Amino acid sequence: MEADVHTGAMFAKSFFTGFTLFLLEPVFWYDFDYKLAGNINVLKDGKVVKKVSATTNATISTKWLSLSDVSALEAQALVKAKKSLFQQLMQAIGK
């Protein structure tokens, strides 16, 4: 018994599947939104002198076939968001 793989039909199916994904890929976007909030109590002699809070947002947008890059992008975006949050808090404390 021999298997008939229908090479021509399989090639056509693979081509149209890949071509369709290539055409539709720019249509599908995923957005990942992160919101970071920080609160600091400034103490002097054990008493709260000042309460400071700040928030920052980070958004990652990626295409459908680029979802494998999300983990690397997420790490970069969160590092930048944490740095922004820290800078906001330090500026608010310095005033």
N, CA, C and O atoms as CSV, one atom per row, in Angstrom:
chain,resi,resn,atom,element,x,y,z
A,1,MET,N,N,0.836,-1.158,0.000
A,1,MET,CA,C,0.000,0.000,0.000
A,1,MET,C,C,0.893,1.236,0.000
A,1,MET,O,O,1.845,1.324,0.776
A,2,GLU,N,N,0.586,2.176,-0.862
A,2,GLU,CA,C,1.346,3.411,-0.948
A,2,GLU,C,C,0.443,4.592,-0.633
A,2,GLU,O,O,-0.733,4.611,-0.998
A,3,ALA,N,N,1.008,5.567,0.046
A,3,ALA,CA,C,0.245,6.775,0.363
A,3,ALA,C,C,0.400,7.762,-0.788
A,3,ALA,O,O,1.507,7.998,-1.271
A,4,ASP,N,N,-0.698,8.324,-1.214
A,4,ASP,CA,C,-0.685,9.342,-2.260
A,4,ASP,C,C,-0.800,10.695,-1.579
A,4,ASP,O,O,-1.865,11.053,-1.075
A,5,VAL,N,N,0.289,11.444,-1.563
A,5,VAL,CA,C,0.321,12.667,-0.778
A,5,VAL,C,C,-0.256,13.874,-1.503
A,5,VAL,O,O,-0.407,14.935,-0.897
A,6,HIS,N,N,-0.574,13.742,-2.749
A,6,HIS,CA,C,-1.130,14.851,-3.534
A,6,HIS,C,C,-0.260,16.091,-3.382
A,6,HIS,O,O,-0.688,17.115,-2.849
A,7,THR,N,N,0.959,15.970,-3.859
A,7,THR,CA,C,1.945,17.035,-3.701
A,7,THR,C,C,1.450,18.364,-4.243
A,7,THR,O,O,1.648,19.399,-3.608
A,8,GLY,N,N,0.819,18.356,-5.387
A,8,GLY,CA,C,0.326,19.604,-5.971
A,8,GLY,C,C,-0.734,20.253,-5.111
A,8,GLY,O,O,-0.717,21.468,-4.911
A,9,ALA,N,N,-1.659,19.454,-4.598
A,9,ALA,CA,C,-2.733,19.989,-3.752
A,9,ALA,C,C,-2.163,20.498,-2.428
A,9,ALA,O,O,-2.602,21.531,-1.923
A,10,MET,N,N,-1.200,19.790,-1.868
A,10,MET,CA,C,-0.600,20.218,-0.608
A,10,MET,C,C,0.179,21.521,-0.804
A,10,MET,O,O,0.158,22.396,0.061
A,11,PHE,N,N,0.867,21.646,-1.948
A,11,PHE,CA,C,1.587,22.881,-2.237
A,11,PHE,C,C,0.612,24.049,-2.363
A,11,PHE,O,O,0.851,25.126,-1.818
A,12,ALA,N,N,-0.485,23.832,-3.083
A,12,ALA,CA,C,-1.475,24.905,-3.260
A,12,ALA,C,C,-2.083,25.300,-1.918
A,12,ALA,O,O,-2.240,26.489,-1.639
A,13,LYS,N,N,-2.423,24.329,-1.094
A,13,LYS,CA,C,-2.996,24.624,0.223
A,13,LYS,C,C,-1.995,25.388,1.087
A,13,LYS,O,O,-2.359,26.366,1.739
A,14,SER,N,N,-0.758,24.953,1.096
A,14,SER,CA,C,0.275,25.632,1.887
A,14,SER,C,C,0.510,27.047,1.390
A,14,SER,O,O,0.669,27.974,2.184
A,15,PHE,N,N,0.533,27.210,0.076
A,15,PHE,CA,C,0.753,28.532,-0.490
A,15,PHE,C,C,-0.378,29.478,-0.102
A,15,PHE,O,O,-0.118,30.588,0.362
A,16,PHE,N,N,-1.618,29.060,-0.284
A,16,PHE,CA,C,-2.741,29.946,0.014
A,16,PHE,C,C,-2.876,30.225,1.511
A,16,PHE,O,O,-3.263,31.325,1.902
A,17,THR,N,N,-2.563,29.247,2.339
A,17,THR,CA,C,-2.589,29.473,3.788
A,17,THR,C,C,-1.529,30.505,4.182
A,17,THR,O,O,-1.820,31.453,4.911
A,18,GLY,N,N,-0.314,30.317,3.703
A,18,GLY,CA,C,0.755,31.256,4.013
A,18,GLY,C,C,0.506,32.636,3.427
A,18,GLY,O,O,0.768,33.646,4.080
A,19,PHE,N,N,0.001,32.685,2.195
A,19,PHE,CA,C,-0.266,33.959,1.547
A,19,PHE,C,C,-1.367,34.717,2.271
A,19,PHE,O,O,-1.292,35.936,2.423
A,20,THR,N,N,-2.395,33.992,2.719
A,20,THR,CA,C,-3.482,34.625,3.474
A,20,THR,C,C,-2.965,35.191,4.794
A,20,THR,O,O,-3.315,36.309,5.172
A,21,LEU,N,N,-2.132,34.420,5.494
A,21,LEU,CA,C,-1.549,34.924,6.743
A,21,LEU,C,C,-0.687,36.150,6.475
A,21,LEU,O,O,-0.690,37.095,7.264
A,22,PHE,N,N,0.049,36.144,5.371
A,22,PHE,CA,C,0.888,37.286,5.014
A,22,PHE,C,C,0.038,38.525,4.755
A,22,PHE,O,O,0.415,39.629,5.148
A,23,LEU,N,N,-1.104,38.350,4.097
A,23,LEU,CA,C,-1.980,39.491,3.808
A,23,LEU,C,C,-2.703,40.002,5.047
A,23,LEU,O,O,-2.873,41.210,5.214
A,24,LEU,N,N,-3.131,39.087,5.918
A,24,LEU,CA,C,-3.929,39.468,7.085
A,24,LEU,C,C,-3.076,39.855,8.288
A,24,LEU,O,O,-3.585,40.475,9.222
A,25,GLU,N,N,-1.810,39.510,8.287
A,25,GLU,CA,C,-0.962,39.735,9.457
A,25,GLU,C,C,-0.941,41.188,9.909
A,25,GLU,O,O,-1.001,41.420,11.117
A,26,PRO,N,N,-0.861,42.180,9.035
A,26,PRO,CA,C,-0.874,43.572,9.520
A,26,PRO,C,C,-2.209,44.015,10.112
A,26,PRO,O,O,-2.276,45.057,10.763
A,27,VAL,N,N,-3.264,43.246,9.897
A,27,VAL,CA,C,-4.591,43.634,10.376
A,27,VAL,C,C,-4.753,43.359,11.867
A,27,VAL,O,O,-5.452,44.103,12.556
A,28,PHE,N,N,-4.129,42.319,12.369
A,28,PHE,CA,C,-4.303,41.895,13.754
A,28,PHE,C,C,-3.203,42.472,14.635
A,28,PHE,O,O,-2.029,42.138,14.472
A,29,TRP,N,N,-3.587,43.338,15.572
A,29,TRP,CA,C,-2.653,43.952,16.523
A,29,TRP,C,C,-3.095,43.611,17.945
A,29,TRP,O,O,-4.288,43.521,18.231
A,30,TYR,N,N,-2.147,43.430,18.802
A,30,TYR,CA,C,-2.412,43.181,20.214
A,30,TYR,C,C,-1.781,44.307,21.024
A,30,TYR,O,O,-0.628,44.673,20.800
A,31,ASP,N,N,-2.539,44.847,21.959
A,31,ASP,CA,C,-2.042,45.890,22.851
A,31,ASP,C,C,-2.003,45.339,24.272
A,31,ASP,O,O,-2.985,44.778,24.758
A,32,PHE,N,N,-0.874,45.504,24.923
A,32,PHE,CA,C,-0.712,45.107,26.305
A,32,PHE,C,C,-0.497,46.394,27.100
A,32,PHE,O,O,0.493,47.093,26.888
A,33,ASP,N,N,-1.407,46.706,28.001
A,33,ASP,CA,C,-1.346,47.939,28.788
A,33,ASP,C,C,-0.958,47.621,30.222
A,33,ASP,O,O,-1.517,46.718,30.845
A,34,TYR,N,N,0.001,48.370,30.734
A,34,TYR,CA,C,0.453,48.211,32.108
A,34,TYR,C,C,0.334,49.552,32.813
A,34,TYR,O,O,0.616,50.595,32.224
A,35,LYS,N,N,-0.078,49.527,34.054
A,35,LYS,CA,C,-0.157,50.740,34.863
A,35,LYS,C,C,0.576,50.472,36.166
A,35,LYS,O,O,0.257,49.531,36.892
A,36,LEU,N,N,1.561,51.310,36.451
A,36,LEU,CA,C,2.333,51.176,37.676
A,36,LEU,C,C,2.023,52.368,38.570
A,36,LEU,O,O,1.935,53.504,38.105
A,37,ALA,N,N,1.862,52.096,39.843
A,37,ALA,CA,C,1.583,53.154,40.819
A,37,ALA,C,C,2.544,52.988,41.991
A,37,ALA,O,O,2.866,51.875,42.407
A,38,GLY,N,N,2.986,54.119,42.504
A,38,GLY,CA,C,3.903,54.090,43.646
A,38,GLY,C,C,3.495,55.121,44.682
A,38,GLY,O,O,3.070,56.225,44.342
A,39,ASN,N,N,3.626,54.754,45.937
A,39,ASN,CA,C,3.322,55.648,47.063
A,39,ASN,C,C,4.502,55.648,48.021
A,39,ASN,O,O,5.063,54.599,48.339
A,40,ILE,N,N,4.868,56.839,48.475
A,40,ILE,CA,C,5.975,56.971,49.427
A,40,ILE,C,C,5.537,57.886,50.564
A,40,ILE,O,O,4.930,58.933,50.339
A,41,ASN,N,N,5.851,57.476,51.774
A,41,ASN,CA,C,5.665,58.325,52.949
A,41,ASN,C,C,7.038,58.819,53.388
A,41,ASN,O,O,7.919,58.017,53.697
A,42,VAL,N,N,7.219,60.126,53.415
A,42,VAL,CA,C,8.479,60.718,53.851
A,42,VAL,C,C,8.371,60.948,55.353
A,42,VAL,O,O,7.473,61.642,55.830
A,43,LEU,N,N,9.307,60.350,56.086
A,43,LEU,CA,C,9.284,60.441,57.547
A,43,LEU,C,C,10.381,61.373,58.052
A,43,LEU,O,O,11.482,61.429,57.504
A,44,LYS,N,N,10.047,62.098,59.109
A,44,LYS,CA,C,11.050,62.907,59.813
A,44,LYS,C,C,10.779,62.730,61.295
A,44,LYS,O,O,9.693,63.041,61.784
A,45,ASP,N,N,11.773,62.230,61.997
A,45,ASP,CA,C,11.636,61.929,63.419
A,45,ASP,C,C,10.461,60.991,63.680
A,45,ASP,O,O,9.767,61.132,64.686
A,46,GLY,N,N,10.237,60.043,62.784
A,46,GLY,CA,C,9.188,59.049,62.958
A,46,GLY,C,C,7.793,59.513,62.605
A,46,GLY,O,O,6.834,58.756,62.751
A,47,LYS,N,N,7.662,60.751,62.141
A,47,LYS,CA,C,6.345,61.269,61.764
A,47,LYS,C,C,6.293,61.490,60.257
A,47,LYS,O,O,7.281,61.880,59.634
A,48,VAL,N,N,5.130,61.236,59.691
A,48,VAL,CA,C,4.954,61.419,58.253
A,48,VAL,C,C,4.918,62.912,57.943
A,48,VAL,O,O,4.035,63.638,58.399
A,49,VAL,N,N,5.894,63.351,57.160
A,49,VAL,CA,C,5.997,64.753,56.781
A,49,VAL,C,C,5.284,64.991,55.449
A,49,VAL,O,O,4.658,66.029,55.236
A,50,LYS,N,N,5.394,64.021,54.580
A,50,LYS,CA,C,4.861,64.189,53.230
A,50,LYS,C,C,4.455,62.837,52.669
A,50,LYS,O,O,5.142,61.838,52.883
A,51,LYS,N,N,3.340,62.804,51.951
A,51,LYS,CA,C,2.911,61.601,51.228
A,51,LYS,C,C,2.986,61.910,49.742
A,51,LYS,O,O,2.420,62.895,49.269
A,52,VAL,N,N,3.685,61.065,49.024
A,52,VAL,CA,C,3.908,61.279,47.599
A,52,VAL,C,C,3.406,60.059,46.840
A,52,VAL,O,O,3.629,58.923,47.256
A,53,SER,N,N,2.727,60.302,45.725
A,53,SER,CA,C,2.287,59.187,44.882
A,53,SER,C,C,2.497,59.563,43.419
A,53,SER,O,O,2.494,60.741,43.059
A,54,ALA,N,N,2.676,58.558,42.596
A,54,ALA,CA,C,2.872,58.759,41.161
A,54,ALA,C,C,2.362,57.531,40.422
A,54,ALA,O,O,2.321,56.432,40.975
A,55,THR,N,N,1.981,57.726,39.187
A,55,THR,CA,C,1.570,56.608,38.327
A,55,THR,C,C,2.222,56.781,36.961
A,55,THR,O,O,2.528,57.895,36.536
A,56,THR,N,N,2.422,55.679,36.300
A,56,THR,CA,C,2.939,55.695,34.940
A,56,THR,C,C,2.295,54.556,34.163
A,56,THR,O,O,1.909,53.536,34.734
A,57,ASN,N,N,2.188,54.741,32.876
A,57,ASN,CA,C,1.575,53.734,32.005
A,57,ASN,C,C,2.580,53.269,30.966
A,57,ASN,O,O,3.436,54.033,30.520
A,58,ALA,N,N,2.463,52.015,30.593
A,58,ALA,CA,C,3.285,51.457,29.518
A,58,ALA,C,C,2.378,50.638,28.617
A,58,ALA,O,O,1.541,49.870,29.091
A,59,THR,N,N,2.553,50.807,27.318
A,59,THR,CA,C,1.753,50.057,26.346
A,59,THR,C,C,2.691,49.378,25.365
A,59,THR,O,O,3.625,49.991,24.849
A,60,ILE,N,N,2.428,48.109,25.117
A,60,ILE,CA,C,3.168,47.356,24.109
A,60,ILE,C,C,2.174,46.984,23.024
A,60,ILE,O,O,1.145,46.368,23.302
A,61,SER,N,N,2.478,47.357,21.791
A,61,SER,CA,C,1.646,46.998,20.651
A,61,SER,C,C,2.461,46.105,19.732
A,61,SER,O,O,3.600,46.425,19.392
A,62,THR,N,N,1.879,44.991,19.336
A,62,THR,CA,C,2.596,44.064,18.462
A,62,THR,C,C,1.627,43.426,17.484
A,62,THR,O,O,0.427,43.325,17.739
A,63,LYS,N,N,2.173,43.004,16.371
A,63,LYS,CA,C,1.364,42.331,15.360
A,63,LYS,C,C,1.215,40.867,15.726
A,63,LYS,O,O,1.945,40.331,16.560
A,64,TRP,N,N,0.258,40.247,15.083
A,64,TRP,CA,C,-0.123,38.872,15.376
A,64,TRP,C,C,1.050,37.903,15.284
A,64,TRP,O,O,1.271,37.117,16.204
A,65,LEU,N,N,1.795,37.947,14.199
A,65,LEU,CA,C,2.885,36.988,14.023
A,65,LEU,C,C,4.148,37.390,14.781
A,65,LEU,O,O,5.151,36.677,14.735
A,66,SER,N,N,4.108,38.517,15.473
A,66,SER,CA,C,5.265,38.966,16.254
A,66,SER,C,C,5.041,38.769,17.747
A,66,SER,O,O,5.757,39.352,18.561
A,67,LEU,N,N,4.068,37.966,18.110
A,67,LEU,CA,C,3.766,37.760,19.531
A,67,LEU,C,C,4.917,37.108,20.287
A,67,LEU,O,O,4.989,37.208,21.512
A,68,SER,N,N,5.811,36.448,19.573
A,68,SER,CA,C,6.954,35.824,20.252
A,68,SER,C,C,7.907,36.873,20.823
A,68,SER,O,O,8.702,36.565,21.711
A,69,ASP,N,N,7.835,38.101,20.326
A,69,ASP,CA,C,8.707,39.169,20.818
A,69,ASP,C,C,8.170,39.853,22.061
A,69,ASP,O,O,8.844,40.714,22.626
A,70,VAL,N,N,6.972,39.491,22.502
A,70,VAL,CA,C,6.331,40.190,23.618
A,70,VAL,C,C,7.141,40.079,24.900
A,70,VAL,O,O,7.248,41.059,25.637
A,71,SER,N,N,7.707,38.929,25.184
A,71,SER,CA,C,8.440,38.771,26.450
A,71,SER,C,C,9.647,39.703,26.509
A,71,SER,O,O,9.928,40.281,27.559
A,72,ALA,N,N,10.364,39.856,25.394
A,72,ALA,CA,C,11.510,40.770,25.382
A,72,ALA,C,C,11.030,42.217,25.457
A,72,ALA,O,O,11.612,43.028,26.178
A,73,LEU,N,N,9.976,42.543,24.720
A,73,LEU,CA,C,9.439,43.906,24.743
A,73,LEU,C,C,8.870,44.253,26.106
A,73,LEU,O,O,8.995,45.386,26.571
A,74,GLU,N,N,8.241,43.267,26.749
A,74,GLU,CA,C,7.652,43.499,28.068
A,74,GLU,C,C,8.725,43.876,29.078
A,74,GLU,O,O,8.546,44.805,29.866
A,75,ALA,N,N,9.824,43.167,29.054
A,75,ALA,CA,C,10.914,43.461,29.990
A,75,ALA,C,C,11.456,44.872,29.759
A,75,ALA,O,O,11.700,45.603,30.719
A,76,GLN,N,N,11.644,45.258,28.504
A,76,GLN,CA,C,12.152,46.598,28.196
A,76,GLN,C,C,11.166,47.677,28.617
A,76,GLN,O,O,11.555,48.686,29.204
A,77,ALA,N,N,9.886,47.464,28.318
A,77,ALA,CA,C,8.869,48.470,28.644
A,77,ALA,C,C,8.726,48.642,30.153
A,77,ALA,O,O,8.596,49.766,30.638
A,78,LEU,N,N,8.750,47.545,30.892
A,78,LEU,CA,C,8.592,47.644,32.342
A,78,LEU,C,C,9.798,48.295,33.013
A,78,LEU,O,O,9.640,49.004,34.006
A,79,VAL,N,N,10.995,48.066,32.486
A,79,VAL,CA,C,12.183,48.743,33.024
A,79,VAL,C,C,12.045,50.246,32.829
A,79,VAL,O,O,12.327,51.016,33.747
A,80,LYS,N,N,11.618,50.673,31.649
A,80,LYS,CA,C,11.442,52.104,31.373
A,80,LYS,C,C,10.320,52.693,32.229
A,80,LYS,O,O,10.439,53.818,32.714
A,81,ALA,N,N,9.232,51.942,32.418
A,81,ALA,CA,C,8.122,52.438,33.235
A,81,ALA,C,C,8.542,52.575,34.696
A,81,ALA,O,O,8.174,53.546,35.357
A,82,LYS,N,N,9.303,51.618,35.201
A,82,LYS,CA,C,9.795,51.710,36.582
A,82,LYS,C,C,10.723,52.910,36.757
A,82,LYS,O,O,10.666,53.604,37.772
A,83,LYS,N,N,11.576,53.147,35.764
A,83,LYS,CA,C,12.479,54.293,35.824
A,83,LYS,C,C,11.683,55.593,35.831
A,83,LYS,O,O,12.002,56.510,36.587
A,84,SER,N,N,10.654,55.680,34.999
A,84,SER,CA,C,9.805,56.868,34.956
A,84,SER,C,C,9.095,57.084,36.288
A,84,SER,O,O,9.029,58.208,36.786
A,85,LEU,N,N,8.567,56.014,36.859
A,85,LEU,CA,C,7.878,56.099,38.148
A,85,LEU,C,C,8.831,56.569,39.242
A,85,LEU,O,O,8.483,57.431,40.049
A,86,PHE,N,N,10.028,56.003,39.266
A,86,PHE,CA,C,11.029,56.391,40.258
A,86,PHE,C,C,11.391,57.864,40.114
A,86,PHE,O,O,11.475,58.576,41.115
A,87,GLN,N,N,11.608,58.334,38.887
A,87,GLN,CA,C,11.951,59.735,38.665
A,87,GLN,C,C,10.833,60.661,39.111
A,87,GLN,O,O,11.098,61.710,39.699
A,88,GLN,N,N,9.583,60.290,38.840
A,88,GLN,CA,C,8.448,61.105,39.278
A,88,GLN,C,C,8.395,61.202,40.789
A,88,GLN,O,O,8.166,62.278,41.341
A,89,LEU,N,N,8.608,60.081,41.457
A,89,LEU,CA,C,8.569,60.068,42.920
A,89,LEU,C,C,9.713,60.904,43.509
A,89,LEU,O,O,9.508,61.648,44.468
A,90,MET,N,N,10.891,60.783,42.947
A,90,MET,CA,C,12.041,61.547,43.462
A,90,MET,C,C,11.851,63.050,43.223
A,90,MET,O,O,12.235,63.858,44.069
A,91,GLN,N,N,11.269,63.433,42.094
A,91,GLN,CA,C,10.998,64.849,41.846
A,91,GLN,C,C,9.961,65.380,42.818
A,91,GLN,O,O,10.070,66.506,43.302
A,92,ALA,N,N,8.964,64.570,43.100
A,92,ALA,CA,C,7.910,65.013,44.033
A,92,ALA,C,C,8.460,65.144,45.453
A,92,ALA,O,O,8.041,66.034,46.193
A,93,ILE,N,N,9.373,64.289,45.835
A,93,ILE,CA,C,9.978,64.362,47.178
A,93,ILE,C,C,10.858,65.607,47.282
A,93,ILE,O,O,10.884,66.255,48.328
A,94,GLY,N,N,11.572,65.945,46.220
A,94,GLY,CA,C,12.508,67.055,46.235
A,94,GLY,C,C,11.831,68.417,46.308
A,94,GLY,O,O,12.508,69.402,46.600
A,95,LYS,N,N,10.559,68.519,46.064
A,95,LYS,CA,C,9.858,69.826,46.072
A,95,LYS,C,C,9.543,70.260,47.464
A,95,LYS,O,O,8.960,71.326,47.661
